[in-house]
Amino acid sequence: MPRALTLLLTALVSLVCTASWALDINTATEAELDGLKGIGPAMSGAMLTERHKQPFKDWADLRRRVKGLGEKKAARLSAEGLTVNGQTFGGKP
């Protein structure tokens, strides 16, 4: 296989994997949230209830409105792929 084609396929696979890995809190389904390690039915329910009132603005807003979501848990969920408006817990897009 030509080197250029190999590089193109590698880049495409990387892009697809990265794109499907991120899960935004404001668009995620209950099943998608439950699928993240560290989120159970109670927390996903609380997240969806609060999101129904108003979408989350940022991680601080999410943490303020969802009981039990501290700094360490937010960092772990971000590492699992959860984002708020496309932002990771550290603030990176």
C-alpha positions in Angstrom: 0.0 0.0 0.0 1.4 3.4 -0.9 2.7 5.4 2.1 0.3 8.4 1.4 -2.7 6.1 1.4 -1.6 4.5 4.7 -1.2 7.9 6.3 -4.6 9.0 5.0 -6.3 5.9 6.4 -4.6 6.3 9.7 -5.7 9.9 10.0 -9.2 9.0 9.0 -9.4 6.2 11.6 -8.0 8.5 14.2 -10.5 11.2 13.4 -13.5 8.8 13.5 -12.3 7.3 16.8 -11.8 10.8 18.4 -15.1 12.1 17.1 -17.1 9.2 18.4 -15.3 9.2 21.8 -16.5 12.6 22.9 -19.9 12.7 24.5 -21.5 16.1 25.2 -23.7 16.3 28.3 -26.2 18.6 26.5 -26.9 16.0 23.8 -26.2 12.7 25.4 -29.0 10.1 25.9 -29.6 8.4 29.2 -28.2 5.2 27.8 -25.0 7.0 26.6 -24.5 8.6 30.0 -25.1 5.3 31.8 -22.5 3.7 29.6 -19.8 6.0 31.1 -17.9 4.5 33.9 -18.8 6.4 37.1 -22.3 7.4 36.0 -25.2 5.2 37.2 -29.0 5.6 36.8 -29.3 8.1 39.7 -26.7 10.5 38.4 -27.7 10.2 34.7 -31.3 10.9 35.8 -30.2 14.0 37.8 -28.2 15.2 34.8 -31.1 14.8 32.4 -33.5 16.5 34.9 -31.2 19.5 35.2 -30.5 19.6 31.5 -34.3 19.7 30.8 -34.5 22.8 32.9 -31.7 24.5 31.0 -28.6 23.2 29.1 -25.4 23.2 31.0 -23.2 26.2 30.3 -19.9 24.8 31.5 -18.3 22.3 33.9 -18.8 24.7 36.8 -22.6 24.9 36.0 -22.8 21.1 35.7 -21.0 20.5 39.0 -23.1 23.1 40.8 -26.4 21.6 39.6 -25.7 17.9 39.8 -25.3 16.6 43.4 -22.3 14.3 43.9 -20.3 15.6 41.0 -17.1 16.9 42.6 -13.8 17.9 41.0 -12.3 14.4 41.0 -15.4 12.7 39.5 -15.7 15.5 36.9 -12.0 15.0 35.9 -12.6 11.2 35.6 -15.8 11.6 33.5 -13.9 14.1 31.3 -11.2 11.5 30.8 -13.9 9.0 29.9 -15.0 11.4 27.1 -17.7 13.5 28.6 -17.7 17.2 27.5 -19.8 20.3 28.3 -20.4 22.3 25.1 -17.4 20.6 23.6 -15.0 21.4 26.5 -13.2 18.9 28.6 -13.0 19.5 32.4 -9.6 21.1 32.0 -11.1 23.6 29.5 -9.7 22.1 26.3 -11.9 21.7 23.3 
